[in-house]
Amino acid sequence: MPWDMVRAVPAIRRAPHEFLAGVSRRYGGTAAIPLPRTPVLVLNDPAGVRRVLVDNARGYGKATVQYGALASVTGPGLLAGDGDTWRRHRRVVQPAFHHGSLDAVAGHAVAAARSLRAEVDALPPGRPLDVLDAVSRASLEVVGRTLAAADLSGVAQRLVEAVGEALELVVGRASSPVPSSWPTPSRRALAARVAEIDAVCARILAERRARGVEEGASDVVGLMLGAGMGPREVRDELVTFVVAGHETVASSLTWTLDLLAREPSAQRRLQAELAEVLGPPGGAREPVWADLPRLRYARAVVDEALRLYPPAWVVTRRALADDVVAGVPVPAGTLVIVSTWALHRDPALWPSPGQFRPERFLDAPRRDAYVPFGAGPRQCIGRDLALVEEVFVLAALLRDRAVRPVPGRRSGVEALVSLRPRGGLRLLVEPRGTAVSTAVSTDAAVSTDAAVSTDPGEGP
């Protein structure tokens, strides 16, 4: 087994999500990996996942390589932090994510979709849309309004770019044999990106403070300033929400549109629902908050896309004390790796797991085997916000449009902080009645097996 690990290093670097899935297929829902000094347990077992993330959540901390690497960019914010500071910050920002605030998020999402539609309309006929870039810009509008109650599309665009560049450097360093303390060019580049992030966050903070922090502010920055949090604490949470509230939503929306483009029958069913709720394509109105209960299939589409391509494709914890997980003794100090990707694609838990079948979420899916936002007290605070945003962007964009694949182009999966299409994703976005009718139709659910290819030469 130790030599197996040595031989597996190239595969781990190239496609860590597939490596973990392979471990689960070969050794079952609980598998030990022999690493020097640190016991490692890979979990793909619903009961075991619940034990670590929910029932004994306080028995596991975030002192792991994954969160340590993230913290070098985000600081000890809600994503990478732990303990009393994490609990205090979560209480401060929680009101921004209450259900009473979600109607405003729906409005922001529709406005963002309006900008996305304008971007599509500006393309020459037949020119595909760079989906990941376009959806990232749309998501940024929603994040700006939620974070600071302002249009941050100008200043925040550079923040997003700097955070993305810093995270790429962190991922690269994690797979490098060179010690992270050495003064390498990548280390100097990371320091430069972090300095730029600090400067942009300081500007956002100053602009928000200049507008005044009135009592009852509902945006994240306003809540933090009102609670007396210091500039560094605010900075860390700003960067955290860029990663957790922008990067992951943009990634998820991209995969959702890709899956719909490759499955005409699912897209037709979604369009039938949109026509029923919003009106026929020629006169369809924009969705409003009151429409949400009737957009059941749209929500199922989003849920199924999150199952197949969970942005948090891996979750790690460190055992703080001895425990027993799914009948397996777990000594204190053990690194526990929850393979969300493998859990969501386990054929013992999900019939036809590699196929895109949104209707499975119209019934009663296995919620114990579905953790795209984590679970327990550390579940992503922005879960409901992300779901509302994705449903409304999807509905507003496709109420009279359809998406179609670019012939001959496929994207593999790149497992970074979130799952991204390798090399980006391009789709044709056309008036409804054109794209779906000309796509290759099939009544069978589309298989995502081709989309998980890890050939480095694969691209759009």
LUMKOLKOL-221506 format. One record per residue (C-alpha): chain; x, y, z. Coordinates in steps of 0.2 Angstrom, whole numbers, plus 5000, padded with zeros to 4 digits. Layout:
["A",[X,Y,Z]],
...
//
This chain:
["A",[5000,5000,5000]],
["A",[5014,5013,5004]],
["A",[5021,5010,4986]],
["A",[5004,5011,4979]],
["A",[5003,5029,4986]],
["A",[5020,5033,4979]],
["A",[5014,5027,4962]],
["A",[4998,5037,4964]],
["A",[5006,5054,4966]],
["A",[5004,5059,4948]],
["A",[4986,5054,4948]],
["A",[4983,5064,4964]],
["A",[4990,5079,4957]],
["A",[4981,5078,4940]],
["A",[4964,5073,4947]],
["A",[4963,5072,4966]],
["A",[4944,5070,4965]],
["A",[4945,5055,4954]],
["A",[4959,5048,4965]],
["A",[4948,5049,4981]],
["A",[4933,5041,4971]],
["A",[4945,5027,4966]],
["A",[4950,5024,4984]],
["A",[4932,5023,4989]],
["A",[4927,5011,4975]],
["A",[4942,5000,4979]],
["A",[4941,5000,4998]],
["A",[4924,5005,5003]],
["A",[4916,5019,5012]],
["A",[4929,5020,5025]],
["A",[4947,5018,5019]],
["A",[4964,5022,5028]],
["A",[4978,5029,5018]],
["A",[4996,5026,5024]],
["A",[5005,5042,5026]],
["A",[5020,5046,5037]],
["A",[5016,5052,5054]],
["A",[4998,5056,5051]],
["A",[4984,5043,5050]],
["A",[4971,5047,5036]],
["A",[4954,5041,5034]],
["A",[4944,5044,5017]],
["A",[4925,5044,5021]],
["A",[4912,5040,5008]],
["A",[4899,5033,5020]],
["A",[4883,5043,5025]],
["A",[4883,5037,5043]],
["A",[4902,5041,5045]],
["A",[4900,5058,5036]],
["A",[4886,5062,5048]],
["A",[4896,5057,5063]],
["A",[4911,5069,5058]],
["A",[4901,5084,5052]],
["A",[4885,5083,5062]],
["A",[4884,5072,5078]],
["A",[4902,5075,5084]],
["A",[4906,5091,5075]],
["A",[4915,5098,5090]],
["A",[4926,5083,5090]],
["A",[4934,5088,5074]],
["A",[4943,5104,5069]],
["A",[4950,5113,5054]],
["A",[4968,5112,5057]],
["A",[4971,5103,5040]],
["A",[4982,5107,5025]],
["A",[4967,5111,5015]],
["A",[4961,5125,5026]],
["A",[4979,5130,5031]],
["A",[4982,5134,5012]],
["A",[4965,5143,5010]],
["A",[4969,5153,5026]],
["A",[4985,5160,5018]],
["A",[4974,5169,5006]],
["A",[4957,5171,5016]],
["A",[4964,5173,5033]],
["A",[4955,5164,5047]],
["A",[4938,5169,5041]],
["A",[4922,5159,5042]],
["A",[4928,5147,5028]],
["A",[4945,5142,5036]],
["A",[4943,5148,5054]],
["A",[4938,5138,5069]],
["A",[4934,5140,5088]],
["A",[4927,5155,5097]],
["A",[4932,5168,5084]],
["A",[4922,5158,5070]],
["A",[4907,5157,5081]],
["A",[4907,5176,5085]],
["A",[4909,5181,5067]],
["A",[4895,5169,5061]],
["A",[4883,5176,5074]],
["A",[4887,5194,5067]],
["A",[4884,5190,5049]],
["A",[4870,5178,5051]],
["A",[4856,5191,5048]],
["A",[4862,5194,5031]],
["A",[4858,5177,5026]],
["A",[4841,5175,5035]],
["A",[4826,5170,5025]],
["A",[4819,5187,5026]],
["A",[4834,5194,5016]],
["A",[4832,5182,5002]],
["A",[4819,5191,4992]],
["A",[4832,5205,4990]],
["A",[4844,5192,4984]],
["A",[4831,5186,4971]],
["A",[4830,5203,4964]],
["A",[4849,5205,4963]],
["A",[4850,5188,4954]],
["A",[4837,5194,4941]],
["A",[4846,5210,4938]],
["A",[4862,5200,4936]],
["A",[4854,5189,4923]],
["A",[4848,5205,4914]],
["A",[4866,5210,4912]],
["A",[4870,5192,4906]],
["A",[4857,5193,4893]],
["A",[4863,5209,4887]],
["A",[4881,5201,4885]],
["A",[4873,5187,4875]],
["A",[4864,5199,4864]],
["A",[4880,5209,4860]],
["A",[4888,5193,4853]],
["A",[4888,5191,4834]],
["A",[4876,5178,4828]],
["A",[4883,5160,4830]],
["A",[4897,5166,4842]],
["A",[4897,5155,4858]],
["A",[4897,5163,4875]],
["A",[4912,5160,4887]],
["A",[4900,5154,4901]],
["A",[4912,5153,4915]],
["A",[4918,5171,4913]],
["A",[4900,5178,4909]],
["A",[4892,5169,4924]],
["A",[4907,5175,4935]],
["A",[4903,5193,4931]],
["A",[4884,5190,4934]],
["A",[4888,5182,4951]],
["A",[4899,5196,4956]],
["A",[4884,5208,4955]],
["A",[4875,5198,4967]],
["A",[4890,5197,4979]],
["A",[4893,5215,4979]],
["A",[4875,5220,4984]],
["A",[4875,5206,4997]],
["A",[4892,5211,5004]],
["A",[4892,5230,5004]],
["A",[4875,5235,4998]],
["A",[4883,5243,4983]],
["A",[4888,5239,4965]],
["A",[4906,5233,4967]],
["A",[4908,5227,4949]],
["A",[4922,5239,4946]],
["A",[4933,5237,4962]],
["A",[4927,5220,4966]],
["A",[4932,5213,4949]],
["A",[4950,5216,4953]],
["A",[4947,5208,4970]],
["A",[4940,5192,4962]],
["A",[4955,5191,4950]],
["A",[4968,5194,4963]],
["A",[4959,5181,4975]],
["A",[4958,5168,4960]],
["A",[4977,5171,4956]],
["A",[4982,5169,4974]],
["A",[4972,5153,4976]],
["A",[4980,5146,4960]],
["A",[4997,5149,4967]],
["A",[4992,5141,4983]],
["A",[4986,5125,4974]],
["A",[5002,5125,4964]],
["A",[5012,5126,4980]],
["A",[5003,5112,4988]],
["A",[5007,5100,4974]],
["A",[5026,5106,4974]],
["A",[5040,5096,4982]],
["A",[5048,5112,4987]],
["A",[5046,5118,5005]],
["A",[5033,5132,5006]],
["A",[5045,5142,5017]],
["A",[5058,5144,5003]],
["A",[5058,5161,4994]],
["A",[5053,5154,4977]],
["A",[5045,5165,4963]],
["A",[5028,5158,4967]],
["A",[5030,5163,4985]],
["A",[5034,5181,4981]],
["A",[5020,5181,4968]],
["A",[5008,5175,4982]],
["A",[5014,5189,4993]],
["A",[5011,5202,4980]],
["A",[4993,5195,4976]],
["A",[4989,5195,4995]],
["A",[4995,5213,4996]],
["A",[4984,5218,4982]],
["A",[4969,5209,4990]],
["A",[4973,5219,5006]],
["A",[4973,5235,4997]],
["A",[4956,5232,4987]],
["A",[4948,5226,5003]],
["A",[4954,5242,5012]],
["A",[4946,5252,4998]],
["A",[4929,5243,4999]],
["A",[4929,5245,5018]],
["A",[4933,5264,5017]],
["A",[4919,5267,5004]],
["A",[4906,5257,5014]],
["A",[4911,5266,5030]],
["A",[4910,5283,5021]],
["A",[4891,5279,5017]],
["A",[4888,5277,5036]],
["A",[4883,5262,5045]],
["A",[4865,5264,5050]],
["A",[4857,5253,5063]],
["A",[4849,5238,5055]],
["A",[4861,5237,5041]],
["A",[4858,5221,5032]],
["A",[4874,5219,5021]],
["A",[4888,5209,5027]],
["A",[4901,5223,5028]],
["A",[4888,5235,5037]],
["A",[4884,5221,5050]],
["A",[4903,5218,5053]],
["A",[4906,5237,5055]],
["A",[4891,5239,5066]],
["A",[4897,5225,5078]],
["A",[4914,5234,5080]],
["A",[4925,5221,5070]],
["A",[4942,5227,5066]],
["A",[4948,5231,5048]],
["A",[4958,5214,5047]],
["A",[4943,5204,5053]],
["A",[4932,5213,5040]],
["A",[4945,5210,5027]],
["A",[4946,5191,5030]],
["A",[4927,5189,5029]],
["A",[4927,5199,5013]],
["A",[4939,5188,5005]],
["A",[4930,5172,5012]],
["A",[4914,5178,5004]],
["A",[4922,5181,4987]],
["A",[4928,5162,4988]],
["A",[4913,5155,4995]],
["A",[4900,5166,4988]],
["A",[4906,5170,4971]],
["A",[4919,5157,4965]],
["A",[4907,5142,4970]],
["A",[4891,5149,4963]],
["A",[4899,5154,4947]],
["A",[4906,5136,4945]],
["A",[4890,5128,4950]],
["A",[4880,5139,4937]],
["A",[4892,5135,4924]],
["A",[4890,5116,4926]],
["A",[4871,5118,4927]],
["A",[4870,5127,4910]],
["A",[4882,5114,4903]],
["A",[4871,5099,4909]],
["A",[4856,5107,4902]],
["A",[4864,5110,4885]],
["A",[4869,5092,4884]],
["A",[4852,5085,4890]],
["A",[4838,5093,4879]],
["A",[4824,5083,4887]],
["A",[4828,5091,4904]],
["A",[4830,5108,4896]],
["A",[4813,5106,4888]],
["A",[4805,5101,4904]],
["A",[4813,5117,4913]],
["A",[4806,5128,4899]],
["A",[4789,5121,4900]],
["A",[4789,5125,4919]],
["A",[4796,5143,4915]],
["A",[4782,5145,4902]],
["A",[4769,5140,4914]],
["A",[4775,5152,4928]],
["A",[4782,5166,4918]],
["A",[4772,5166,4902]],
["A",[4777,5160,4884]],
["A",[4794,5164,4877]],
["A",[4787,5179,4866]],
["A",[4780,5188,4882]],
["A",[4788,5180,4897]],
["A",[4791,5191,4911]],
["A",[4805,5191,4923]],
["A",[4804,5180,4939]],
["A",[4799,5188,4956]],
["A",[4801,5181,4973]],
["A",[4783,5175,4974]],
["A",[4787,5163,4960]],
["A",[4799,5153,4970]],
["A",[4787,5139,4976]],
["A",[4782,5136,4958]],
["A",[4800,5134,4951]],
["A",[4801,5116,4958]],
["A",[4810,5109,4943]],
["A",[4822,5124,4941]],
["A",[4827,5120,4959]],
["A",[4828,5101,4955]],
["A",[4840,5106,4941]],
["A",[4851,5116,4952]],
["A",[4851,5102,4966]],
["A",[4856,5089,4953]],
["A",[4870,5099,4946]],
["A",[4876,5102,4963]],
["A",[4876,5083,4966]],
["A",[4886,5079,4950]],
["A",[4898,5094,4952]],
["A",[4898,5099,4971]],
["A",[4909,5115,4972]],
["A",[4915,5109,4989]],
["A",[4921,5092,4981]],
["A",[4931,5088,4997]],
["A",[4929,5092,5015]],
["A",[4943,5089,5028]],
["A",[4943,5088,5047]],
["A",[4956,5084,5060]],
["A",[4951,5073,5075]],
["A",[4953,5082,5091]],
["A",[4951,5066,5102]],
["A",[4949,5048,5099]],
["A",[4933,5043,5091]],
["A",[4924,5029,5082]],
["A",[4917,5032,5064]],
["A",[4907,5019,5055]],
["A",[4914,5006,5066]],
["A",[4932,5011,5063]],
["A",[4943,5018,5077]],
["A",[4949,5035,5073]],
["A",[4964,5041,5084]],
["A",[4966,5059,5089]],
["A",[4976,5068,5076]],
["A",[4968,5058,5061]],
["A",[4965,5068,5045]],
["A",[4948,5064,5039]],
["A",[4944,5067,5021]],
["A",[4925,5068,5016]],
["A",[4925,5064,4997]],
["A",[4909,5073,4992]],
["A",[4912,5069,4974]],
["A",[4913,5051,4978]],
["A",[4898,5051,4990]],
["A",[4887,5060,4977]],
["A",[4892,5047,4963]],
["A",[4891,5031,4973]],
["A",[4880,5018,4964]],
["A",[4875,5010,4980]],
["A",[4867,5027,4986]],
["A",[4861,5035,4969]],
["A",[4853,5025,4955]],
["A",[4863,5029,4938]],
["A",[4874,5041,4948]],
["A",[4883,5047,4932]],
["A",[4867,5053,4924]],
["A",[4859,5070,4925]],
["A",[4841,5067,4931]],
["A",[4834,5082,4940]],
["A",[4818,5073,4943]],
["A",[4826,5063,4957]],
["A",[4825,5078,4968]],
["A",[4807,5080,4965]],
["A",[4804,5065,4975]],
["A",[4813,5061,4992]],
["A",[4832,5060,4988]],
["A",[4844,5053,5001]],
["A",[4848,5069,5010]],
["A",[4861,5059,5021]],
["A",[4871,5056,5005]],
["A",[4869,5074,4998]],
["A",[4881,5087,5006]],
["A",[4886,5100,4993]],
["A",[4886,5114,5006]],
["A",[4893,5103,5020]],
["A",[4882,5098,5035]],
["A",[4880,5102,5053]],
["A",[4885,5118,5062]],
["A",[4899,5121,5049]],
["A",[4887,5120,5035]],
["A",[4890,5134,5023]],
["A",[4881,5150,5029]],
["A",[4877,5155,5012]],
["A",[4868,5139,5006]],
["A",[4850,5147,5004]],
["A",[4857,5163,4996]],
["A",[4867,5152,4984]],
["A",[4851,5142,4980]],
["A",[4840,5157,4977]],
["A",[4853,5165,4967]],
["A",[4855,5150,4955]],
["A",[4837,5147,4953]],
["A",[4833,5165,4949]],
["A",[4848,5168,4937]],
["A",[4843,5151,4928]],
["A",[4825,5156,4927]],
["A",[4828,5174,4921]],
["A",[4841,5169,4908]],
["A",[4831,5154,4900]],
["A",[4813,5161,4901]],
["A",[4815,5164,4882]],
["A",[4832,5157,4878]],
["A",[4840,5140,4876]],
["A",[4858,5133,4878]],
["A",[4866,5122,4866]],
["A",[4884,5114,4865]],
["A",[4897,5119,4853]],
["A",[4899,5104,4842]],
["A",[4915,5094,4845]],
["A",[4920,5103,4861]],
["A",[4920,5095,4878]],
["A",[4928,5101,4894]],
["A",[4935,5090,4907]],
["A",[4935,5093,4926]],
["A",[4949,5103,4935]],
["A",[4948,5101,4954]],
["A",[4955,5117,4962]],
["A",[4946,5126,4976]],
["A",[4930,5122,4967]],
["A",[4927,5111,4952]],
["A",[4929,5120,4935]],
["A",[4928,5115,4917]],
["A",[4946,5113,4911]],
["A",[4950,5127,4899]],
["A",[4933,5135,4902]],
["A",[4916,5132,4894]],
["A",[4908,5139,4879]],
["A",[4890,5137,4874]],
["A",[4878,5144,4861]],
["A",[4864,5154,4869]],
["A",[4850,5157,4857]],
["A",[4831,5162,4856]],
["A",[4820,5148,4862]],
["A",[4814,5137,4849]],
["A",[4831,5136,4840]],
["A",[4843,5129,4851]],
["A",[4834,5114,4859]],
["A",[4826,5109,4843]],
["A",[4842,5108,4834]],
["A",[4852,5099,4848]],
["A",[4854,5080,4847]],
["A",[4838,5075,4856]],
["A",[4837,5059,4868]],
["A",[4825,5054,4880]],
["A",[4839,5046,4890]],
["A",[4847,5056,4904]],
["A",[4864,5062,4899]],
["A",[4879,5054,4906]],
["A",[4892,5064,4914]],
["A",[4906,5051,4912]],
["A",[4914,5060,4897]],
["A",[4914,5076,4908]],
["A",[4925,5068,4921]],
["A",[4940,5065,4909]],
["A",[4956,5070,4916]],
["A",[4966,5070,4900]],
["A",[4977,5086,4902]],
["A",[4976,5089,4883]],
["A",[4957,5090,4883]],
["A",[4949,5107,4881]],
["A",[4935,5117,4873]],
//
